[in-house]
Amino acid sequence: MDNRIFIYGGLILLIFYFVNPVPYCKIAEEQFCVGDALYTQKETSEIREIIAVQLNVKGTSMSPTIQDNSRCLCVKKESYVVGDIVFFFAEINGQFHGITHRIVAINSEVILTKGDNNDFLDPPMTKESIVCSIPNVPRYKILF
């Protein structure tokens, strides 16, 4: 009788694990697509015009949510909310870098983002800086 409780509990946890939403990402087999690289002003403008893009997320700033060298689907949205994982361009030392981080705060003027594995916030940005958002999907759709 006691063993059944553990078995049923384990099955419930397993089902919950597989239907819990996660970012739509898989580990990439090769280097490709848009991601953490250097871009020209023209390239950033062209990427902003695309409705959906496949990202190659490199680095550990979003671990464990998004693993290093993961492919992620990223789609444009009308509005963004706290908790969304977004892709944006940041100018660092005169060069444009593609960054994928989570929105942690929004007010009427600025949006603050942070990598899940970082202990610091990114510089404030506006909604116009965001290119797209990585949608959440049930885990079983990613695995199969």
Buried (B, 14 or more C-beta within 10 A) or exposed (E): EEEEEEEEEEEEEEEEEBEEEBBBBEEBEEEEBBBBBEBEEEBBEEBBEBEEBBBBBBBEBBBEBBBBBBBBBBEBEEEBEEEBBBBBBBEEEEEBBBBBBBBBEBEEEEBBBBBBEBEEEBEEBEBEBBBBBBBBBEBEEEEE
